[in-house]
């Protein structure tokens, strides 16, 4: 499934430490191959109709929106920060 990175996602990604960016890259590859991959533990963000979260590691998440066959990456970073502003 094609993935598009929003400017916001790109800015947040660039602020992450290198070792977390590597984990985000792995999560993006999994998402590209299968957005339902069990390692991502993807689920809808509470209170939203079309925004989903995916796990990067124990403390980091990324959010995305599905528009047809396109996944638009919205935000990435520490769990509480990302889910507070998906």
C-alpha positions as CSV (number, residue, x, y, z in Angstrom):
1,X,0.0,0.0,0.0
2,X,1.5,3.4,-1.0
3,X,2.6,5.6,1.9
4,X,2.8,9.4,1.8
5,X,4.6,11.4,4.5
6,X,3.0,14.6,5.7
7,X,5.3,17.6,6.4
8,X,4.4,17.3,10.1
9,X,5.4,13.6,10.1
10,X,8.7,14.4,8.4
11,X,9.5,17.2,10.9
12,X,8.7,15.0,13.9
13,X,10.7,12.1,12.4
14,X,13.8,14.4,11.9
15,X,13.7,15.4,15.6
16,X,13.8,11.7,16.8
17,X,17.1,10.1,17.9
18,X,18.8,8.0,15.2
19,X,18.0,4.7,16.9
20,X,14.3,5.5,17.0
21,X,14.3,6.7,13.4
22,X,15.6,3.2,12.5
23,X,12.7,1.6,14.3
24,X,10.3,4.0,12.5
25,X,11.8,2.9,9.2
26,X,11.2,-0.7,10.1
27,X,7.6,0.1,11.1
28,X,7.0,1.9,7.8
29,X,8.2,-1.1,5.9
30,X,5.8,-3.4,7.8
31,X,3.0,-0.9,7.2
32,X,3.8,-0.8,3.5
33,X,3.8,-4.6,3.3
34,X,0.6,-5.1,5.4
35,X,-1.1,-2.3,7.4
36,X,-2.6,-5.1,9.6
37,X,0.8,-6.6,10.5
38,X,0.5,-7.9,14.1
39,X,3.8,-6.3,15.0
40,X,2.4,-2.9,14.5
41,X,-0.6,-3.4,16.8
42,X,-2.5,-1.0,14.7
43,X,-5.8,0.4,15.9
44,X,-8.1,3.4,15.5
45,X,-7.3,6.4,17.7
46,X,-10.1,6.9,20.3
47,X,-12.4,9.7,19.4
48,X,-11.5,9.7,15.7
49,X,-13.2,8.1,12.7
50,X,-10.3,7.6,10.4
51,X,-7.0,8.1,12.2
52,X,-5.0,5.0,13.2
53,X,-2.0,4.5,15.4
54,X,0.8,1.9,14.9
55,X,3.4,0.8,17.4
56,X,7.1,1.8,16.7
57,X,8.3,0.4,20.1
58,X,7.2,0.4,23.7
59,X,7.3,4.2,24.0
60,X,6.8,5.5,20.5
61,X,3.8,5.5,18.1
62,X,3.0,6.8,14.6
63,X,-0.4,7.9,13.3
64,X,-1.8,7.6,9.9
65,X,-5.0,8.1,7.9
66,X,-6.2,5.8,5.2
67,X,-7.6,7.3,2.0
68,X,-8.5,4.6,-0.4
69,X,-5.3,2.7,-1.2
70,X,-3.1,5.5,0.2
71,X,-1.8,5.7,3.8
72,X,-1.0,9.3,4.9
73,X,1.4,9.4,7.8
74,X,0.4,12.1,10.2
75,X,2.6,12.1,13.3
76,X,5.4,10.1,15.0
77,X,7.0,10.4,18.4
78,X,6.5,9.5,22.1
79,X,3.3,7.7,22.8
80,X,1.5,10.3,24.8
81,X,2.6,13.2,22.6
82,X,1.4,11.5,19.4
83,X,-1.9,10.3,20.7
84,X,-2.6,13.7,22.3
85,X,-2.3,15.3,18.9
86,X,-2.7,12.5,16.3
